[in-house]
């Protein structure tokens, strides 16, 4: 009787272990699909709020490149500027001109 109970416990343990491995791989697959890709846009196509926020926070800099990701209310903008010292700096903002990182 002990052998049967022990075998059932081992089988149940193996079954639960394999199910958690499958669930973990599915979650990581979903995360990769949801990542936003930035697409290059013309600097003139940046919303005015974004342009003003970047130039106000970084006086003396110029906007070198612009990228957009997301849709509608979830848009994010990646702006590469050249600062006063000539170094490139990358900024991430939302459509309202608020810095995200």
C-alpha positions in Angstrom: 0.0 0.0 0.0 2.9 2.4 0.8 4.4 1.8 -2.6 1.1 2.7 -4.4 0.7 5.9 -2.3 4.4 6.8 -3.0 4.0 6.2 -6.7 0.9 8.4 -6.9 2.7 11.2 -5.0 5.7 11.0 -7.5 3.4 11.0 -10.5 1.4 14.0 -9.2 4.7 15.9 -8.5 6.0 15.3 -12.0 2.6 16.3 -13.5 2.5 19.6 -11.6 6.2 20.4 -12.3 5.7 20.0 -16.1 2.6 22.2 -16.0 4.4 25.1 -14.3 7.3 24.9 -16.9 4.7 25.2 -19.7 3.0 28.2 -18.0 6.3 30.0 -17.5 7.3 29.7 -21.1 3.9 30.9 -22.3 4.1 34.1 -20.1 7.6 35.0 -21.4 6.3 34.6 -25.0 3.5 37.0 -24.3 5.9 39.6 -22.9 8.0 39.6 -26.1 5.0 40.1 -28.3 3.8 43.2 -26.4 7.0 45.2 -26.6 6.7 48.4 -28.6 9.1 49.1 -31.4 10.1 52.6 -32.1 9.7 53.8 -35.7 11.7 56.7 -37.0 9.7 59.8 -37.9 10.7 63.3 -39.1 11.6 65.8 -36.4 8.9 68.1 -37.9 6.3 65.5 -37.2 6.8 65.6 -33.4 3.9 67.0 -31.4 4.6 70.6 -30.4 4.2 69.7 -26.7 7.1 67.2 -27.1 9.3 69.6 -29.0 8.7 72.4 -26.5 9.4 70.2 -23.5 12.6 68.9 -24.9 14.0 72.3 -25.9 12.9 73.9 -22.6 14.5 71.3 -20.5 17.7 71.2 -22.6 18.5 74.8 -23.6 21.0 75.2 -26.4 20.4 71.7 -27.7 19.0 70.6 -31.1 16.8 67.7 -31.9 18.7 65.2 -34.1 16.3 62.3 -34.5 12.8 61.3 -33.5 11.0 58.0 -33.1 7.5 57.0 -32.1 6.0 53.9 -30.5 2.5 52.9 -29.4 -0.9 54.0 -30.6 -3.4 56.8 -29.9 -3.3 57.7 -26.2 -0.4 55.4 -25.5 2.2 57.0 -27.8 5.8 57.4 -26.6 8.4 59.4 -28.3 12.1 58.8 -28.3 14.0 61.9 -29.1 17.8 62.1 -29.7 19.2 65.5 -29.1 22.7 67.0 -29.4 23.4 69.0 -26.3 25.6 72.1 -25.9 28.7 70.0 -25.5 28.0 68.1 -28.8 27.0 64.9 -27.1 24.0 62.8 -28.2 21.4 62.3 -25.4 18.3 60.1 -25.7 15.0 61.2 -24.1 11.7 59.3 -23.8 8.5 61.3 -23.5 4.8 60.8 -23.7 2.5 62.8 -26.0 1.9 65.4 -23.3 5.6 66.3 -23.2 6.2 64.5 -19.9 9.6 62.7 -19.5 9.2 59.0 -18.9 12.9 58.1 -18.4 
